[in-house]
């Protein structure tokens, strides 16, 4: 009997020793432990390819501040990182401006408690307004207003992306890559026989696109604050060229040109309906208002499907 008890005791000690060896030396802390772990968020891959987008003449944009792609109208210079728990509760927002963070623009290093998270990234070529940040599914962005109805600000090109990740505290610092998608379309109108503007801000020729919206939901893709008739005013870039970035969920738009009769000075309106439009692409229109060619609207219309493509980077 004594031998049997001794054997059982030895077996128990052996089992206890084996079990102890399998316990991790650094268990994963709960989300409320207070301990934080480093996480990297990287947009640099997206920015690098974006800056390489070729212009219509076939020349590659530069990899530094020399980028001047007419289709892109400048590189992304504003980043808004919005962090939420996996239940949609707001954690924080970090804003980066390329003018202020030139050395590490596009890379964010943060420390977070172990937990599951969601992140939204809004990248733009100009400042935007961030609305309703309290809850992930209510997050909205808004294009700032112009100072007057007859002034068209240089509205930004906007990209949005979401991702989810888990912070565990184990292993090396994880890097979360972010690749946002373009949510804006672009409408570009070339009026070949437009008169030269007589003074800065000359409104003798105005071009509008509709429907157009000022704000959108980041998650649900719903649109608010429509521009009233005749729509959103395009910026006049030269004697013949008018353009704007457009926030619009539909596949067609109406382009309206308001101009003055050369003889009488009477204000006239030309509406071109069912113009093809797609988010992430550029609608190109070219023609005359005073001497239309070829019948119909007198404008050639096409959809530039290369505007949203990220080409492979040669190396």
C-alpha positions in Angstrom: 0.0 0.0 0.0 2.8 2.3 0.9 4.5 1.6 -2.5 1.2 2.4 -4.3 0.8 5.8 -2.5 4.4 6.7 -3.3 3.9 6.0 -7.0 0.7 8.1 -7.1 2.6 11.0 -5.5 5.5 10.8 -7.9 3.0 10.8 -10.9 1.2 13.9 -9.5 4.4 15.8 -9.2 5.4 14.9 -12.8 2.0 15.9 -14.2 2.1 19.3 -12.3 5.6 20.0 -13.7 4.6 19.3 -17.3 1.5 21.5 -17.0 3.5 24.4 -15.6 6.0 24.2 -18.5 3.2 24.8 -21.1 1.9 28.1 -19.6 3.1 31.1 -21.6 5.5 33.3 -19.7 3.8 36.5 -21.0 0.0 35.9 -21.3 -2.1 38.2 -23.5 -3.3 41.0 -21.3 -7.0 41.9 -21.3 -8.2 45.0 -23.1 -8.6 46.9 -19.8 -5.2 46.0 -18.4 -3.8 49.4 -19.2 -0.7 48.0 -20.9 -0.3 49.3 -24.5 1.6 47.9 -27.5 3.0 49.6 -30.5 1.2 49.4 -33.9 2.3 51.0 -37.2 -0.2 52.3 -39.8 1.3 52.8 -43.3 -0.1 54.7 -46.3 3.3 55.0 -47.9 2.7 52.3 -50.5 -0.5 54.0 -51.6 1.1 57.4 -51.7 4.0 56.2 -53.8 1.9 54.7 -56.5 -0.5 57.6 -56.5 2.4 60.0 -57.1 3.6 57.9 -60.0 0.3 58.3 -61.9 1.1 59.3 -65.5 -0.3 62.5 -66.9 -2.3 62.7 -70.2 1.0 63.5 -72.1 2.5 60.2 -71.0 5.1 61.8 -68.6 5.4 60.3 -65.1 4.8 62.5 -62.1 7.8 63.0 -59.8 8.2 61.1 -56.6 8.7 64.3 -54.6 7.0 67.7 -54.4 7.5 68.1 -58.2 4.3 66.2 -59.0 2.0 68.3 -61.3 -0.4 65.8 -62.9 -3.2 67.7 -64.4 -5.6 64.7 -64.0 -4.8 64.4 -60.3 -4.5 68.2 -59.7 -1.9 67.6 -57.0 -1.0 64.8 -54.7 -2.6 63.7 -51.4 -1.6 66.1 -48.7 -4.1 65.5 -45.9 -4.6 62.3 -43.9 -7.3 61.6 -41.3 -6.8 58.4 -39.2 -10.0 57.5 -37.3 -9.7 54.7 -34.8 -12.6 52.7 -33.3 -13.1 49.5 -31.3 -14.6 46.5 -33.2 -17.9 47.5 -31.6 -17.7 50.9 -33.3 -16.8 53.0 -30.3 -14.6 56.0 -31.0 -11.0 55.9 -29.7 -9.1 58.7 -31.4 -8.4 60.7 -34.5 -5.0 61.6 -35.8 -4.5 64.2 -38.5 -1.5 64.6 -40.7 -0.7 67.5 -43.1 2.1 67.0 -45.5 3.2 70.6 -45.0 3.7 69.9 -41.3 4.8 66.3 -41.2 7.0 66.0 -44.3 9.4 63.4 -42.9 6.9 60.8 -41.7 3.8 61.7 -43.7 1.9 58.6 -44.5 3.2 56.6 -41.5 1.5 56.6 -38.1 3.0 54.9 -35.0 0.7 54.4 -32.1 0.4 52.4 -28.9 -2.9 50.6 -28.1 -4.3 48.2 -25.5 -4.8 44.6 -26.6 -8.2 44.6 -28.3 -9.8 44.3 -31.7 -10.1 47.6 -33.7 -11.4 49.2 -36.9 -9.7 52.1 -38.6 -11.0 54.5 -41.3 -8.5 56.5 -43.4 -9.6 59.6 -45.3 -6.9 60.9 -47.7 -7.4 64.1 -49.7 -5.6 66.7 -51.8 -7.1 69.4 -49.6 -8.8 69.8 -46.2 -12.2 68.2 -45.6 -14.5 68.4 -42.6 -14.9 65.3 -40.5 -18.4 64.9 -39.0 -20.1 62.5 -36.5 -17.0 60.8 -35.3 -18.6 59.3 -32.1 -19.7 56.0 -33.8 -17.9 54.2 -36.6 -21.1 53.6 -38.6 -22.1 57.2 -38.3 -18.8 58.7 -39.6 -19.3 61.3 -42.3 -17.1 63.7 -44.3 -18.0 67.0 -45.9 -16.5 69.2 -48.6 -15.9 72.8 -47.3 -18.1 75.5 -48.8 -16.9 78.2 -51.1 -16.9 81.8 -49.8 -19.6 82.8 -52.3 -22.0 81.0 -54.6 -20.2 82.3 -57.7 -16.7 81.2 -56.5 -15.6 77.6 -57.1 -13.0 76.5 -54.6 -10.4 74.0 -55.7 -12.3 71.1 -54.2 -10.2 68.1 -53.1 -9.8 64.7 -54.6 -10.8 62.3 -51.8 -9.9 58.7 -51.0 -11.5 56.5 -48.3 -10.4 53.1 -46.9 -11.3 50.9 -43.9 -9.5 48.1 -42.2 -9.8 45.9 -39.1 -7.0 44.5 -36.9 -6.2 42.9 -33.6 -3.6 44.0 -31.0 -2.4 41.0 -29.1 0.9 42.1 -27.5 2.8 39.1 -29.0 5.6 39.1 -31.5 7.0 42.0 -33.4 5.3 45.3 -33.9 2.6 44.8 -36.6 2.2 47.1 -39.5 -1.4 47.8 -40.8 -1.2 48.8 -44.5 -4.0 51.2 -45.7 -5.1 51.4 -49.4 -8.0 53.9 -49.7 -10.1 54.1 -52.8 -11.1 57.2 -54.7 -14.7 58.3 -54.0 -14.7 61.3 -56.3 -15.4 61.5 -60.0 -14.1 64.3 -62.1 -15.9 66.4 -64.7 -13.8 68.3 -67.2 -15.4 70.5 -69.9 -13.4 72.2 -72.7 -15.3 75.0 -74.5 -13.2 75.5 -77.5 -14.8 78.8 -78.6 -15.2 80.3 -75.1 -14.2 84.0 -75.0 -11.2 85.0 -73.0 -12.2 86.2 -69.5 -12.3 90.0 -69.3 -11.1 90.1 -65.6 -10.2 87.8 -62.8 -13.3 85.9 -61.7 -15.2 86.8 -64.9 -18.5 84.9 -64.8 -19.6 85.5 -68.4 -19.3 81.7 -69.0 -20.3 79.3 -66.2 -20.4 75.5 -66.2 -22.3 73.4 -63.7 -22.7 69.7 -63.0 -25.6 68.1 -61.3 -26.6 66.2 -59.2 -23.8 66.9 -56.9 -23.5 66.5 -53.1 -21.4 68.1 -50.4 -21.3 65.3 -47.8 -21.3 61.5 -47.6 -21.3 58.6 -45.1 -18.0 56.8 -45.0 -19.5 53.4 -44.2 -23.0 53.4 -45.7 -22.1 55.5 -48.8 -25.2 57.7 -48.4 -25.2 61.3 -49.7 -26.4 64.5 -48.2 -26.6 68.3 -48.9 -27.3 68.4 -52.6 -26.3 71.5 -54.6 -29.3 73.4 -55.8 -30.1 73.9 -59.6 -28.1 74.3 -61.8 -25.7 72.3 -59.7 -22.0 72.5 -58.7 -20.0 75.3 -60.3 -16.9 74.1 -62.2 -13.7 76.0 -61.7 -12.4 77.9 -64.7 -8.7 76.8 -65.2 -8.1 78.7 -68.4 -9.9 80.3 -71.3 -11.3 77.0 -72.5 -11.0 74.5 -69.6 -13.5 74.1 -66.7 -13.3 71.2 -64.2 -14.3 69.9 -60.7 -14.2 66.9 -58.5 -17.7 65.6 -58.0 -19.4 63.7 -55.2 -22.2 61.8 -56.8 -23.6 58.2 -56.5 -25.2 58.1 -60.0 -24.0 56.9 -63.4 -25.2 60.0 -65.3 -25.0 63.8 -64.7 -26.4 66.9 -66.4 -23.8 69.5 -67.5 -25.2 73.0 -67.8 -23.4 75.9 -69.6 -24.6 79.5 -69.0 -23.1 82.1 -71.3 -23.8 85.5 -72.9 -24.9 86.0 -76.5 -22.1 87.7 -78.3 -24.4 90.2 -80.0 -27.2 90.9 -77.6 -25.5 90.0 -74.3 -28.6 87.9 -73.4 -27.9 85.1 -70.9 -28.4 81.7 -72.5 -28.5 78.2 -71.0 -27.4 74.9 -72.6 -28.3 71.7 -70.8 -26.6 68.4 -71.8 -28.3 65.5 -70.0 -27.4 61.9 -69.6 -23.6 62.6 -69.5 -21.8 59.4 -68.4 -20.2 59.7 -65.0 -18.5 57.2 -62.7 -16.9 57.6 -59.3 -13.2 57.1 -59.6 -13.1 58.1 -63.3 -13.0 61.4 -65.3 -15.7 62.6 -67.7 -14.2 64.5 -70.6 -16.3 66.9 -72.7 -15.1 69.0 -75.6 -17.0 71.3 -78.1 -18.3 74.7 -79.0 -21.2 76.7 -77.6 -21.3 79.4 -80.4 -20.6 77.3 -83.4 -21.7 73.7 -82.5 -20.2 71.0 -84.8 -21.7 67.7 -85.8 -25.3 68.3 -84.6 -26.7 67.1 -81.3 -25.1 68.9 -78.3 -22.0 69.9 -80.3 -19.8 68.3 -77.6 -17.8 65.1 -77.8 -18.2 63.1 -74.5 -16.0 60.3 -73.2 -15.2 58.6 -69.9 -11.5 58.4 -69.1 -11.1 55.0 -67.5 -7.3 55.3 -67.0 -7.7 58.1 -64.3 -8.3 55.6 -61.5 -5.6 53.1 -62.4 -2.4 52.6 -60.3 0.3 51.6 -62.8 3.1 49.2 -61.8 6.2 51.1 -60.7 9.3 50.3 -62.8 12.4 49.4 -60.8 
